[in-house]
């Protein structure tokens, strides 16, 4: 009986942390969409942890390379697309890590769309949640 009480108490105590993590990461994801759509690469770089890696079908892309690629498209007048996210699910992974996945849609000036499922692992830092690893 005592063990059940302790287990229930631990679960109840952890619920606000999970709720805070979810709301904090939802705000981070909304921020990402906002700065992407504003073509603000300086602000976009603050979203990523210094050890960030993106994994795609071609392999691993470092934070620096990813940001350089994004910047080149915008600086050369390219169409980076307007970003939207849907079906977002956020799961806390302990106190300092969490995972989010969902569907991104980039809508380009010509009306074409590119949809992609992503999964991102975040780490909590003194400066807020930062993307550590993304697969898309």
Residue pairs with C-beta under 8 A, 6 or more apart in sequence:
17 92
17 95
18 92
21 90
21 92
21 98
22 90
22 92
24 128
24 129
25 90
25 98
25 100
25 122
25 129
26 88
26 90
28 47
28 122
28 128
28 129
29 85
29 88
29 100
29 102
31 47
32 44
32 47
32 83
33 83
33 84
33 85
35 43
35 44
35 47
36 44
36 80
36 83
37 82
37 83
39 74
39 80
41 67
41 70
41 71
41 74
44 67
44 70
45 63
45 67
46 127
47 130
47 131
48 63
48 66
48 67
48 130
48 131
49 63
49 123
49 125
49 130
49 131
49 132
50 63
51 63
51 132
52 62
52 63
52 66
52 130
52 131
52 132
52 133
52 134
53 60
53 61
53 62
53 63
53 132
53 133
53 134
54 60
54 61
54 66
54 133
54 134
54 135
54 136
55 61
55 133
55 134
55 135
56 135
56 136
61 69
70 80
72 78
73 79
73 80
74 80
79 108
79 109
79 110
80 106
81 106
81 107
81 108
81 114
82 106
82 107
82 108
83 104
83 105
83 106
84 104
84 105
84 107
85 102
85 103
85 104
85 105
86 102
86 103
86 105
87 102
87 103
88 100
88 101
88 102
89 100
89 101
89 102
90 98
90 99
90 100
91 98
91 99
91 100
92 98
93 99
93 121
95 124
96 123
96 124
97 121
97 122
97 123
97 124
97 132
98 121
98 122
98 124
98 129
99 119
99 120
99 121
99 122
100 119
100 120
100 122
101 117
101 118
101 119
101 120
102 117
102 118
103 115
103 116
103 117
103 118
104 115
104 116
104 117
104 118
104 136
105 113
105 114
105 115
106 113
106 114
106 115
107 113
108 114
116 136
117 136
118 134
118 135
118 136
119 134
119 135
119 136
120 131
120 132
120 133
120 134
120 135
121 131
121 132
121 133
121 134
122 129
122 130
122 131
122 132
123 129
123 130
123 132
124 130
